[in-house]
Amino acid sequence: MPPDPTLSLAKGSASLAAFSDPILVDPRPALLTEVVDAYRAAAPDLVEPNLAALRAAARGDGDPLAAPNLPSLTVLATDRAVDAATARFRPASRLAALVEAGVCELLALETTQPNTALGGREDGCVLVEAETGGRAGDESEAGKRERDGTARRWCRVGGDPTLRDRYASLVDEATAHRLRTPSRHRAYGAFRERCGEALAADVVRVLDARPESSEVAGADPLDLGGARVRAYAVGARRSALDGALRRACEDAGIGSRATFTRIKRELREAELVDTEAVPQRIGRPRERLVARGALADADGPEAIVAAVRGAIE
């Protein structure tokens, strides 16, 4: 059984499992990120699996996103909070894993609330950010803390078993947030199914690669647009069939076929990708992608990232 997801507080900690059927109302971006990180610490093979865990899950008989021993959580969050917490690809994929697994129900909150609340059926509290010298919810301050490694802490205020019931109508009326980024399990599975295990593994490696540029040292610059370009570049480097690769990207949930038509055009204009016809016994020839220039010379994930980043990413 995995350990309980636990939030670090200014004084002590709060186990989410201690709250029966909990809801989290109006978290700031940093708190939403910390909640996801708490689940990641409890269940890394679900939230942010490495390549070995992805391979093992894909070869098993069960659902790779099954999480029977994790406490569920309903989150009522504003668009602003969700957008800020999922602006980068990797953090977004972690939250997506919890949503896809049914662990987290992520609902849209239309109106900001006076306080951030965490409520269960038998207990509830308000979470107030501890004084740190920056404004609560300040995204630039959040970015600074992410870079220098310092973490926010929250103070638990009060104990009210009726707190959860106060938000019942908001929960009932809320619609689900639609995340645009898939979990790692979903992405790996889609590429493995359409293009084979070797290409799927390379996609994971290139999505995990970080540029060495001093401009982004210590930060995480990869967004969804960059992830799309990297995945398509891997397909070209592996000489994938264009149609199969686009279907894999679509199945993975990282973009539509039209999106990858544009990316293909941009890579061709950058002289990084070309195509060759593959004759078929019946019907029209298929197109196979061929890497050119710096992409053809790229040896390893970091080199692939450098090739496309210098061109269009």
N, C-alpha and C positions, 0 to 999 in steps of 0.2 A: 504494500500500500504506500503511495507517495506521501511525503510530508504535507501538512496543511499549508496552503498559501497564507503567508503572514505579512502584514504591513508593519514597517518600522515606524514607531511613533516617537515623539520627543521624549516621552517617558514610557518605556516598555514597548509592547507590540500588540497587534490585534490580529488574531487568527480569524480568517473569513469563515472557517468551518464552525466557529463558535456561534455564528449567527444563523439561525434557522431560516432557510429560504430567503437570503438577504437581497436587498436592493441598495444600490449606490446611486445617489441623486446628485446631479450637477457637479461632477468632479472637474477640477481644473485639469488642463492637459498633463501637468506633471504627476498628478495623483493617478490619473487614468493609466499613464505609463508605468507608474510604480505597481499598480494592481496587476498589470500584465506581467511585469517582471517577477512579481510574487508567484504567479502561476508558473512562469518559466522555471523558477528555482525549484518548484514542487514537481513539475513534470516536463523536464527539458526535451524528452523524446517526442512529446506532443507539440509543444509550443515552438521550439527551435531545434529540431532534430539535426544532428550532423549526418554526413553522407552514409556512414555505417548504419545508423538508425533508420534512415530512409530506405536503404536497401533491404534491411531486415523486415521492416514493416510491409514493403511491397511484395516480398516473397512469402509472407505469412498468409494465413487463411482469414484472419479477422480484419476488421475495419481499422486502418492506421490512425483514424481520428477518434476511436472509442476511448472514453475517459470515465469509466464507471465509478471511480473512487475519488474524483475531484468534486468539491462543493460547487454547485452552480451559483451564478450571480446574475442578477438583472441590473443593467446599467442604464440610467436615464441621463443622456449627455447631450449637450448642445452641439450643433454642427461645428462651431468654432473649436470646441474642445477636441472633437473627433478628428477634424481636419489637421489640427496642430499635432496631435499625437500620432497621426498616420502620414505625415508629410514625407517621411522617408520610407523606403521600401522595406527594410528589415523590421523596424518597429511595427509597420502596418501588417506584415505577414504574421507576426506573433499574435496580434489581436485577431487576425483572420482565423488563425488556428483555433482559438477559443470559441469564436462564433460558429465556425464550421463544425466543431465537435459538439455543439449544443451546450457547452459549459457556460458561455456568456451570451445572454440575450441583450443585444445592444439596441436600445430604443432612442428615438429622437425626442429631445426636450425642446419645446418651442420657446419657453420663457426661462431666463436665468432665475434661480431661486436665491433667497437671502443667504442660505448656508448650504454647504455640502453635507449631506446626511448619509449615514450608513445604518440601515435598519433591518432587523430580523423580526421573527414572530414573537420573540420573548425579550428582545433587547434592542436598543437603538441609541445612536449618539450623533453628535455633530462633529465634523472634522475641520479643524481650523489650522491653517498653515502657521508654523512657528515663525517668529520674527527672524529674518535673515538679512535685512538691509535692502531687500528688493520687494517690489510689489507682487502680491499674489497673482498668479496667472500671467506674469510678464514673460512673453515668449523669448525675448532677447536674454533675459536673466536665466530662463530655462536652458537656452542654448549654451550660455557661459558655464553653467553648472555641469552640463553634460560634458563639456570639453575639459574642465579642470577636475572632474571626478567627484565633486561634492554632491551630496544628495539632499533633497528636501525632507523635512520631517513635519508631521502633523500632530496636533494636540487633540486628544479625545475629550470632548466636553459633554457632560451630562450622561444620563442613562434613562431612556424613555422607551418602554415596551410598546407604546402606541405610535411611535414615529413612523413605522412602516405603513400603517393603515392610512396615514394622512396623504400618502402619495398613491394610494390604490387607484384612484380615478385617473391620474396622469398615466399610470402604467397601462390601464385598460384602453385608453384613448390613443396611446402613442403608436407610431409606426416604426418599423425597423430601419436602422441605418443600413445603407447599402455600401459595403466596402468594395473598393475597386482593385484591391490587391489580394492575391490568393495566399493561402498557407503554403509552407514549404512542401508538405505532403501532397497537396493538390497539384502544385506545379511539377514536382518530380514525377508523380504518377502520370500526368498527361504527356510529358515528353517521353517517358519510358514506354508508354502504350503506343504512341504514334511513331516514335523515331528510334527506339531502342535504349537499352540501359546505358551504353557508353555515352551517347549524346546527352541523356538526362543527367548523368553524373557531371559532365562538363558544364552543363548549364548551372548546376548548383555551385560548382567551383568558381565559375566566373561571376555569379551573383554575390559570392562571398568575398571576392577579391576587392581589395581597397587600394586606391591609387597612392603613390608615394609622394605626391606633390605636397610641399610644405604648406600650401594654402589650405589644405583640408586635413592636416595632421591632427589626429585625435578626434576628428568629426566623422560623420557618416553621410557622405554627400549623395548616395544613390537614391534616386526617386523612381517612380514607376516608369517614366519615359526612358530613363537610362537603363532600367532593367529590360525593357522591351528591346532596345538596341543591342544590348549584350547577348540576350537569348538568341536573337536572329543571327548575330555575328557568329555565335558558336555553331549554329546550324550550317552556315556557309563554310566555316572552318572544317566541319565534318562532312561536307559535300552532301547535305541532306536534300531530299526532294522538296522543292519549294511548297507544293501543295500540302504535303504531310507536315512540314514544319509550321506552316500557317495554321493548320487545324490543331496542332499541338498547342500553339500559343493561345488560340481561342479556347480550347478545352481547359487550359491552365488558368484562364481568367485574367490574362494580362493585356488583352487587347483584341480588337476585331480583325477580320481579314483585311478590311480597308486600311486599318492602322498599319498593318505590316506591308501593304502595298506601298504606302508612303515611305516606310523605313527602307524597304528594298530599293526604291528609287533613289533615296538619299545616299545609301551605301554605294550604289552604282555610280552616282555622280561624283562621289568621293574616290572612285576607282579602287574600292575595297571588295566589291562583289560583282560577279558576272554570272551568267547562266549558260548551260549547255543542254541541248535537246537529248532526251532519252527515248529512243523509239519504243513503241508498244506494238504487240502483235495485232491488237484491235484498238482502234480509236486514235486520238491525237497523241503526239509525243508529250511526255512530261518534261518539266524543267528541273534540272539539278543545279543547285547553287555551287559556285566555284569561288573560293577566296582569292583575292588579288592583292598586290602591293603589300603594305605593312601587315594586313590581316593574314595573308598567306605565309608571311615570314614569322608570325607570332608563335612563340613557343611557350605555352603555359597560360594560365588565366590572367595573370597580371599583364602579360604582353598583349593579349586580346583586348583587355580593357584600355590599355594605352593606345592601341591602334584606333579603336572606334572613338575614344574620348578626344583624341586629337582631331578627328574628322567632324563628327556631328553630335556626340553626346554632350 
